[in-house]
Amino acid sequence: MNRYPIWKYFLILAVVAFGLIYAAPNLYKPDPAVQISGQSSALVMDERVLTQARKALDEEGIEHFGGEVGDKAILIRLESIDQQLPAKRAIQQALGHSDYVVALNLASTTPQWLSDIGASPMKLGLDLAGGVHFLMEVDTNTIVKTNMEGYAQDVKTKLRAAKARYRSVDLVDDREIVARFRSGELRNLALSTMRKEFPQLQLRESGSGESLEIRATLSEQEIKQLEDYAVSQNLTTLRNRVNELGVAEPIVQRQGRNRIVVELPGVQDTAEAKRIIGKTANLEYRMEASPDELVTNKEYFEYRGERQQQMYGGAWLERKIIIKGDSVTNARVGYDESGLPQVNITLDSRGGELMHRATWKNVGRRMGTLFIETRFTPQTKIDAEGNEIIEQIRTEDRKIISLATVQSALGKQFRVTGLDSPAEAQELALLLRAGALAAPMYFVEERVIGPSLGADNIKVGVQSVQIGLLAVIICMLISYRVFGLAANLALAINLILLVAVMSILGATLTLPGIAGIVLTVGMAVDANVLIFSRIREELRNGMPPQSAISAGFDNAYSTIVDANITTLIVAVILYAIGSGPVQGFAVTLSIGILTSMFSAIMGTRAIINLFYGGRRVQKLWI
């Protein structure tokens, strides 16, 4: 009686060994580090960049070690977390190039053999081990300019349709459309047409003689609506991009009129996060301009790839845009017939209609895919009072990534080729899939919240777990003696499994999560208390010791399962309707309930069976 088959003991040992291995990475504290990566995935890091960075750190007297060069990034470990910001500034000044992203990082010290089997430490929330905090500002002027450029093209189209011949239609200062006419009759016809077709524009007359003008601007209300749309669209896009990064419990919220706060708890690769979140990548499709096309109706663009630049240089494309990246509903990486990377794109219904209409009329002509990147480079300037100010200088890079002949009318699905590498194709697909930014953004503030900020929280949290664990251990030993020792061993197993499961799932541990662990410590022995109390009751009723042990475990099983399932239901509800700290507590509690059921029922009984099973027992120490 009270003996497990050998396979069950091996199963329990295997689960415990599994828990020990996957909980072990949490014993290795990460090193503070600085990471250098490229703005584009196609930019390869090399020893030359590492040498420049090391030299800059040596000149500033910043202690460092372990420079690691990868295909996408360079990682330099530092002796102290306080040296991260000075190290970042020194490297930025040394490189002095907008192609590089220098970000703070926490470099893993997990042994390679653990990493090879997928073992990694738990992610810690901002309130414990920090994470990354970005404050971003939306360049709302860009969306106003883009809309006014669209209105300028539409005004030309409508005036030509109404036969209101104009001398010129220009966009002035990015916010005002000026249309010029030779006569008052033409201007009056244009004025009535524009009032009918563009009620959102504010119109006023000016000029005299043969230079009569209509000036069109947007109202303040319209501008505010455009700005609100840009910020709202960027919020949605940022949330999608963060989800693509797989960040647990992120915070993406609006601050003020045109700023967005992004907090990514537990993120180590801040350079990758910064590059993906802050990057403005978009596509435009335009037809190739014919040689006799007026210069005012076409633009010249260079090819993006070095090989294509050397072979072809560039090409003239029409100014008229067929569709933009905001029409994309899905984008996936694939490979063409030659094994080169491509992005398979699916458009929304309107985008598919516009693409079909444009290509149906232009079979045999070439269509260009224009890749657009907007960057903001910080530049230090001196103001009138002699103070240093940082001004964000905006640069826009527009280059052709493919120029292909239209063989037949295209629809909602087609592909983008001409990419430099699979990594670049993956990045473009991610950005298009997450959604296009309505307006470019730049980083106003970047802050990595390191362990020093959450040191007190970590200390108090660990102390609370230790005190709670010690109190439970003493109470169980005094109350149940040998059985209490078995319960304490099972409790230790439960904590190991809890940490291991959270590490495997990538769950983020927060301060409320630690509260969930403390609660789990108390709840984990509840099952053992029920079992041991039942054993005592059976002994008082005169049942033999071995039978009392068996009856105690068997009869208490249904009660334990019912109690834990009801608690688990509450934890799931908390996670579903809660956010942030509440979810952190619910995750820890849910995992703790599941691991405690295994350790308290199977684990404790295995230990008791090893001690008492198969023996003639006259008295139980309980």
Order of alpha helices (4+ residues) and beta strands (2+ residues): alpha-beta-alpha-beta-beta-alpha-beta-alpha-beta-beta-alpha-beta-beta-alpha-beta-beta-alpha-beta-beta-alpha-beta-beta-alpha-beta-beta-beta-beta-alpha-beta-beta-beta-alpha-beta-alpha-beta-alpha-alpha-alpha-alpha-alpha
